[in-house]
Amino acid sequence: MKLLTIIGARPQFIKASVVSKAIAEIGGLAETIVHTGQHFDDNMSDIFFDQLGIPRPDFLLNIHGGSHGAMTGRMLSEVERVMLAEKPDRVLVYGDTNSTLAGALAAAKLNIPVAHIEAGLRSFNMRMPEEINRILTDQVSDLLFCPTQAAVENLSQEGFLGKPVKILNVGDVMQDSALFFSQRERAPEGIDVPNGFILATLHRAENTDDPARLKSIVVALNKLQSTVAPVVLPLHPRTREAISRCGLPLNVSVIKPVGYLEMIWLLQRCNLVLTDSGGVQKEAFFFGKYCVTMRDQTEWIELIQAGVNVLVGADENNIVTAATKHYGKQVEDQRQLYGGGQAAERIAQYLQ
Ligand code: UDP
């Protein structure tokens, strides 16, 4: 069977690294990879192909920037062109980015079946571009690979059980990646990482594109740096631009985005994770760290229910209070919330 995989953003490279490997190993499946170019900086794209052994993309579309509609439209037209030429038996998409939606929609309109990895996640916040992308992608997919039971239940609430589609709880491919690459962790080069640090990431549009939320978060990070512990912040390019546009003074250890192996090194050594990322919330759990999440909702509600993650939104006081309270806490929860690390293998088996 001929598979066409569409990826384009950092978390998709990390997820695809384990799935593409499982696809190559199982036999009977030929994979063609399309990189839309949504993330294109060396440290947001190339480094992951180099570090994680992902096959080089067969097609690099170089589409990035512009508004959501313009970017998704250009991707739709270009990926359709690739699909018409390649004639795949199935298209594989990951997560919730514009690349995901463009790939799924182009395939569906050509009557090519779509498999969605990370199906069924919901934040129930339709103002998030990711929520729109994931809901629409699920609607046109016939193989829905869910990472959690909560995701299966979301689809069931939306009436998917009565549709001619297959819903499978395979576990989360990000646990596979965390387990596989944790043996290969690597210290970030040329950076003096302070002891006892808090690892922070910040890039969600709801925080970066709202000056009041962004300011409140920056003030909280500065306060934590001066009162609790040094904050190490691998800064996403979008956030760097937004902070500079708003002229906000940021007095923490800002570093460039790091590769995944360096990220694992940081996750293993930090004393707390402070993030608005989806993936990093789970990685905190995988590496035994408490997570303070700077969002109003999360798709990973099992972490909240397990008491290892707390939602604090963008409120300065809530961020500082929660981070101070949970700083240094080890998470020793042994529950297998994410399938135990065999998700990629299960996906390859179903595809086969
Ligand atoms: N990540 C990374 N380097 C960084 C920051 C994050 O490798 O400097 C990894 C992180 O460990 C996780 C993934 O990128 O595996 C998460 O991506 P991101 O936060 O951009 O997206 P989200 O998960 O929110 O969709």
Residues whose N, C-alpha, C, O or C-beta is under 5 A from the ligand:
A	BS01	UDP	R10 P11 I14 P234 K256 P257 V258 G259 Y260 M263 D276 S277 G278 G279 V280
